[in-house]
């Protein structure tokens, strides 16, 4: 049984690609879950959700560790309701913000979970469903246990129903909600599968977190849309990567540049495993990959490294270097799904060779941020979505990024809103002013820095500041560099400018 991935308009159609007996998902030390069992699990979960009063377009927050249950729970929730995967490392304040902002109707956690999300859900009156793994039935098999029932719109989701909701950090303090429909994610999965020429004989080694668009789309849905299989790890671990490679026998994997570099650092002692399990290709996305690292990866693994360009609002992939044909290190490749163009500030499209803002449009692109008309007015121009990235497109269509117009800090693929960290810091009794900004980092690309002006007659140390933020935000948002100043430098017009602040302070 097979189908063309690009024809799928729902996740139910997408997972119809694999033959019943063909393996879909497997994990370290766990037998495979075949496509027939995956489809059965999705149907059973839909009935269970409907029985708990959760149906189409109801929001289900998922707080699970990486692994096969996270993958199957996402697929099942997203094909029956609206999945909202959240980073398990969030603190209570963050869970409260996201649950309220999402208007979550239910929370799914693993049996025995001690996540602060549980207490927050109970406080907000959100029903809790516990996922009970059934590994003997195949990797990712589970049953849902919980209380509560009520009316809902039952049945499988339709193409225009919301499948997935993720937050994206903005330059404003409030992260924006990105709703992605069944059609958005299904078409995007097909775009990725087509760009990478997936077939049923492929096996992907997934090391990406499954609360990010990269892992969900490229790591899980794209290969499943072509009937191939996915090996679900508990999350990236450079020390275990080659043992997993030996067990999974993958034909490919996708990762962010920092992961590729960590894998490279251990490759010399694992040349036998690399030789025994030749890869068809490797893929990198989420932040730019140094050309030197691309060359070293290709030489070490004897396979091409495909650099791609994606973002949440596009359900991940927008461009990709071609698997066959010319790959240009330092370029994010050719349009690979949506239309890609350049636009100037006046909203006019530019010619090849000119520098402008990268804009996109297509069936994989969100129709707009939820309940945020101001953001939508600035993000969409004449039907094109403005990515906030500056770049060029050459005569052959190869896209190169020259910088970010936004102020988002991209820390090894983790996107951080400076304003979100600012606002937490402003709650500190000694802080009068705080400005968070990005500084260059040789391995992560960027890291988090802050300039602080203290209130008169008060004191605080770098350790005090870091501990204060650490208690309220996920670890990757905690500033690594803290500077104390009597006043923060302003731009020529008297405005505070995050961009360029690192250079102005001599940090670059």
PyMOL commands that set and color helices and strands:
alter all, ss='L'
color gray80, all
select helices_A, chain A and resi 5-7+11-14+35-51+68-80+92-102+116-124+135-137+182-195+213-225+241-248+257-265+268-276+291-301+312-314+373-379+418-425+462-470+475-477+501-504
alter helices_A, ss='H'
color red, helices_A
select strands_A, chain A and resi 23-27+30-34+59-63+82-85+106-110+127-133+142-146+162-168+176-181+203-206+229-232+252-255+281-284+304-311+316-320+334-335+339-343+355-361+380-381+384-393+399-404+409-411+414-416+431-441+445-454+481-484
alter strands_A, ss='S'
color yellow, strands_A
deselect
rebuild
show_as cartoon
